[in-house]
Amino acid sequence: MKILVTKNKEEASQKAFKLLQTDIINGAQVLGLATGSSPLGLYQKMTSSSVDYSSLISINLDEYVGLKPTDPQSYHYFMEHHLFAQKPFAKSFIPDGSNLNATEVINHYNQILATYPIDTQILGIGNNGHIGFNEPGTPFDSQTHKVKLTLATINANARFFTSSKDVPTEAYTMGIGSIIKAKHIILLAFGEQKADAINKMINGKVTTAVPASALQQHPNITVILDKQAASKLA
């Protein structure tokens, strides 16, 4: 596990962008993408660059259950607004949150992951140590599944909604077992509120109580932090 501590989010995003570009130059064809505030700086670097991604495949981690792709709070909308409208990919896959047939969504997404193995996976981390929407207790060998979000995750995401009552309580997510199959993982974390989760991920025991601790077992992961997120590391 390679850990890079940067001055701020701007520097971290630039380092992530350079790592991603190196992977692409070295042959990466399938990018695993994340939503939320952590990768936004990276996506800004991507959209402001002259790099053409139109021959690449993107596969997103997750999507809220019950939201249509056109819903402004959906991850489809997020990705279109922050990346795809400016930098289209050859194919982009995101779980269909509007499809309430969980078995159908799960089987379809697992087939996508089998067809397009991920070369480079972008990750954030939740305050409770979740990656994707894999909440504490999720088995490390899990594949795509439907998850009931914890109250902590719902509260953390409430800032994006008009009311906390509007936050979906379920999501479809790529499983931990799927995530750790990526050849290279780049995890971004910023702010003091992430410091405890980062410390447990890096220095704690490997346990399903901290889903991100599974990454200790990955052979090629780069963790990029600002000083606040790294503040509890020894």
Buried (B, 14 or more C-beta within 10 A) or exposed (E): BEBBBBEEBEBBBBBBBEBBBEBBEEEBBBBBBBBBEBBBBBBBBBBEEEBEBEEBBBBBBBBBBBBEBEBEBBBBBBBBEBBBEBBBBEEBBBBBBBBEEBEEBBEBBBEBBEEBBBBBBBBBBBBBBBBBBBBBEBBBEBBBBBBEBBEBBBEBBBEBBEEEEEBBBBBBBBBBBBBBBBBBBBBBBBBEEBBBBBBBBBEBEEBBEBBBBBBBEBEEBBBBBBEBBBBBBE
